[in-house]
């Protein structure tokens, strides 16, 4: 393997990792947006915008979604 082909392979691998990362972030943002729309339709009394912002931040940080504590309380009271 020549030096140039090795550098090309490393460059390609780096590019592929970046593309996968962007796809994961976009999927998380899409999931947060769908959850926001559902929440907007079904529960107009909650603090939808701040929950949406938190979910978008989690999507960008690649963290798994965990509902806020007050939202868990609302669900358990139903």
TORPA-4810 file (N, C-alpha, C, O; in nm, 3 decimals):
<nodes>
NODE_1_0.085_-0.117_0.000_0.000_0.000_0.000_0.089_0.123_0.000_0.176_0.138_0.085_X
NODE_2_0.067_0.210_-0.094_0.149_0.330_-0.103_0.104_0.434_-0.001_-0.004_0.425_0.057_X
NODE_3_0.190_0.530_0.017_0.162_0.636_0.114_0.037_0.715_0.075_-0.043_0.752_0.161_X
NODE_4_0.021_0.740_-0.053_-0.094_0.818_-0.100_-0.224_0.741_-0.083_-0.325_0.799_-0.044_X
NODE_5_-0.225_0.612_-0.110_-0.348_0.535_-0.097_-0.384_0.518_0.052_-0.502_0.512_0.087_X
NODE_6_-0.282_0.510_0.139_-0.307_0.501_0.282_-0.374_0.629_0.331_-0.471_0.624_0.408_X
NODE_7_-0.323_0.744_0.288_-0.383_0.871_0.327_-0.524_0.885_0.271_-0.612_0.941_0.337_X
NODE_8_-0.545_0.837_0.151_-0.679_0.840_0.092_-0.776_0.753_0.171_-0.891_0.791_0.192_X
NODE_9_-0.730_0.637_0.215_-0.815_0.547_0.293_-0.850_0.610_0.427_-0.966_0.603_0.470_X
NODE_10_-0.754_0.671_0.494_-0.778_0.738_0.623_-0.875_0.853_0.603_-0.966_0.873_0.684_X
NODE_11_-0.855_0.929_0.496_-0.945_1.041_0.467_-1.088_0.992_0.443_-1.183_1.052_0.491_X
NODE_12_-1.101_0.883_0.368_-1.234_0.827_0.340_-1.301_0.779_0.469_-1.420_0.802_0.489_X
NODE_13_-1.226_0.712_0.556_-1.281_0.662_0.682_-1.326_0.780_0.769_-1.434_0.775_0.829_X
NODE_14_-1.246_0.884_0.776_-1.284_1.003_0.853_-1.410_1.067_0.799_-1.498_1.107_0.876_X
NODE_15_-1.419_1.076_0.668_-1.538_1.132_0.603_-1.661_1.046_0.633_-1.769_1.098_0.662_X
NODE_16_-1.646_0.915_0.626_-1.758_0.825_0.653_-1.806_0.838_0.797_-1.926_0.837_0.822_X
NODE_17_-1.714_0.850_0.891_-1.751_0.868_1.032_-1.827_0.998_1.050_-1.926_1.002_1.124_X
NODE_18_-1.784_1.104_0.986_-1.855_1.232_0.995_-1.995_1.222_0.937_-2.089_1.276_0.995_X
NODE_19_-2.010_1.154_0.825_-2.141_1.139_0.762_-2.235_1.061_0.853_-2.351_1.097_0.869_X
NODE_20_-2.186_0.954_0.913_-2.268_0.875_1.005_-2.309_0.961_1.125_-2.424_0.954_1.168_X
NODE_21_-2.219_1.041_1.177_-2.251_1.129_1.289_-2.359_1.230_1.254_-2.450_1.253_1.333_X
NODE_22_-2.350_1.288_1.136_-2.451_1.385_1.092_-2.586_1.315_1.075_-2.689_1.372_1.111_X
NODE_23_-2.587_1.195_1.021_-2.712_1.121_1.004_-2.776_1.092_1.140_-2.897_1.105_1.155_X
NODE_24_-2.696_1.052_1.237_-2.749_1.025_1.371_-2.809_1.151_1.432_-2.917_1.145_1.491_X
NODE_25_-2.741_1.262_1.417_-2.793_1.389_1.470_-2.923_1.427_1.400_-3.019_1.468_1.466_X
NODE_26_-2.928_1.414_1.269_-3.051_1.448_1.195_-3.167_1.357_1.234_-3.280_1.404_1.245_X
NODE_27_-3.141_1.230_1.255_-3.248_1.139_1.299_-3.299_1.179_1.438_-3.420_1.177_1.463_X
NODE_28_-3.208_1.214_1.527_-3.249_1.259_1.660_-3.330_1.387_1.655_-3.428_1.402_1.728_X
NODE_29_-3.290_1.479_1.569_-3.365_1.604_1.554_-3.503_1.577_1.494_-3.601_1.640_1.533_X
NODE_30_-3.509_1.485_1.399_-3.639_1.448_1.341_-3.730_1.386_1.445_-3.849_1.415_1.449_X
NODE_31_-3.673_1.301_1.528_-3.751_1.237_1.635_-3.803_1.342_1.733_-3.918_1.336_1.774_X
NODE_32_-3.718_1.438_1.770_-3.760_1.545_1.860_-3.870_1.630_1.798_-3.963_1.672_1.867_X
NODE_33_-3.861_1.655_1.667_-3.962_1.734_1.599_-4.095_1.661_1.594_-4.200_1.722_1.616_X
NODE_34_-4.093_1.532_1.565_-4.217_1.453_1.564_-4.279_1.450_1.703_-4.401_1.464_1.716_X
NODE_35_-4.198_1.433_1.806_-4.250_1.433_1.944_-4.311_1.568_1.978_-4.414_1.575_2.044_X
NODE_36_-4.248_1.677_1.932_-4.302_1.811_1.956_-4.438_1.829_1.888_-4.531_1.882_1.948_X
NODE_37_-4.449_1.783_1.765_-4.576_1.796_1.692_-4.685_1.715_1.762_-4.797_1.763_1.778_X
NODE_38_-4.653_1.595_1.803_-4.752_1.513_1.876_-4.793_1.581_2.005_-4.912_1.585_2.039_X
NODE_39_-4.696_1.634_2.078_-4.726_1.701_2.204_-4.810_1.825_2.179_-4.899_1.856_2.257_X
NODE_40_-4.783_1.896_2.071_-4.858_2.017_2.035_-5.004_1.983_2.008_-5.093_2.058_2.047_X
NODE_41_-5.028_1.872_1.942_-5.165_1.831_1.907_-5.240_1.779_2.028_-5.357_1.813_2.048_X
NODE_42_-5.174_1.697_2.109_-5.245_1.623_2.214_-5.247_1.691_2.351_-5.339_1.665_2.428_X
NODE_43_-5.152_1.773_2.384_-5.149_1.832_2.519_-5.108_1.978_2.511_-4.991_2.012_2.525_X
NODE_44_-5.206_2.065_2.489_-5.174_2.207_2.472_-5.129_2.277_2.601_-5.082_2.390_2.594_X
NODE_45_-5.142_2.214_2.718_-5.111_2.281_2.844_-4.965_2.268_2.886_-4.922_2.342_2.975_X
NODE_46_-4.888_2.179_2.827_-4.751_2.158_2.871_-4.658_2.265_2.814_-4.694_2.340_2.723_X
NODE_47_-4.540_2.271_2.868_-4.437_2.365_2.824_-4.364_2.304_2.704_-4.249_2.261_2.716_X
NODE_48_-4.430_2.301_2.591_-4.382_2.228_2.474_-4.249_2.280_2.421_-4.161_2.201_2.387_X
NODE_49_-4.234_2.411_2.413_-4.114_2.466_2.350_-3.987_2.430_2.427_-3.887_2.391_2.367_X
NODE_50_-3.991_2.443_2.560_-3.872_2.412_2.638_-3.839_2.264_2.634_-3.721_2.226_2.633_X
NODE_51_-3.940_2.179_2.631_-3.917_2.035_2.617_-3.855_2.007_2.480_-3.762_1.927_2.469_X
NODE_52_-3.906_2.073_2.376_-3.854_2.056_2.240_-3.707_2.098_2.234_-3.624_2.029_2.175_X
NODE_53_-3.676_2.212_2.295_-3.537_2.259_2.297_-3.445_2.160_2.367_-3.334_2.133_2.321_X
NODE_54_-3.492_2.105_2.478_-3.412_2.007_2.552_-3.390_1.882_2.468_-3.280_1.828_2.464_X
NODE_55_-3.495_1.836_2.401_-3.483_1.716_2.317_-3.389_1.740_2.200_-3.313_1.650_2.163_X
NODE_56_-3.393_1.858_2.141_-3.302_1.889_2.031_-3.158_1.889_2.080_-3.069_1.839_2.011_X
NODE_57_-3.134_1.945_2.197_-3.000_1.944_2.255_-2.951_1.803_2.281_-2.834_1.772_2.258_X
NODE_58_-3.041_1.718_2.329_-3.003_1.579_2.352_-2.974_1.508_2.220_-2.884_1.425_2.213_X
NODE_59_-3.049_1.541_2.117_-3.023_1.480_1.987_-2.885_1.521_1.936_-2.813_1.439_1.879_X
NODE_60_-2.850_1.646_1.957_-2.720_1.693_1.910_-2.606_1.637_1.994_-2.494_1.622_1.946_X
NODE_61_-2.635_1.605_2.120_-2.532_1.547_2.207_-2.536_1.394_2.201_-2.459_1.327_2.270_X
NODE_62_-2.625_1.340_2.118_-2.642_1.195_2.101_-2.675_1.124_2.231_-2.623_1.015_2.258_X
NODE_63_-2.760_1.185_2.312_-2.806_1.121_2.436_-2.943_1.063_2.413_-3.022_1.116_2.335_X
NODE_64_-2.972_0.955_2.481_-3.103_0.893_2.470_-3.206_0.981_2.540_-3.178_1.038_2.646_X
NODE_65_-3.325_0.991_2.482_-3.430_1.076_2.537_-3.482_1.020_2.668_-3.514_0.901_2.678_X
NODE_66_-3.492_1.107_2.767_-3.553_1.073_2.895_-3.653_1.183_2.925_-3.613_1.299_2.934_X
NODE_67_-3.781_1.150_2.941_-3.879_1.257_2.964_-3.850_1.333_3.092_-3.802_1.275_3.190_X
NODE_68_-3.879_1.463_3.094_-3.860_1.540_3.216_-3.947_1.486_3.329_-4.048_1.420_3.305_X
NODE_69_-3.907_1.513_3.452_-3.975_1.458_3.569_-4.122_1.497_3.573_-4.207_1.413_3.601_X
NODE_70_-4.154_1.626_3.544_-4.294_1.666_3.552_-4.378_1.596_3.444_-4.497_1.572_3.465_X
NODE_71_-4.317_1.564_3.331_-4.390_1.492_3.226_-4.417_1.348_3.270_-4.521_1.292_3.238_X
NODE_72_-4.324_1.288_3.344_-4.345_1.154_3.396_-4.460_1.155_3.497_-4.539_1.061_3.502_X
NODE_73_-4.468_1.261_3.577_-4.577_1.273_3.675_-4.712_1.284_3.605_-4.810_1.223_3.648_X
NODE_74_-4.717_1.362_3.497_-4.842_1.379_3.423_-4.887_1.244_3.369_-5.006_1.211_3.378_X
NODE_75_-4.795_1.166_3.314_-4.830_1.036_3.258_-4.877_0.939_3.367_-4.968_0.859_3.344_X
NODE_76_-4.816_0.945_3.486_-4.853_0.851_3.591_-4.987_0.886_3.655_-5.050_0.800_3.716_X
NODE_77_-5.031_1.012_3.641_-5.160_1.053_3.700_-5.279_1.020_3.610_-5.393_1.038_3.651_X
NODE_78_-5.254_0.974_3.491_-5.364_0.945_3.398_-5.422_0.810_3.423_-5.515_0.769_3.355_X
</nodes>
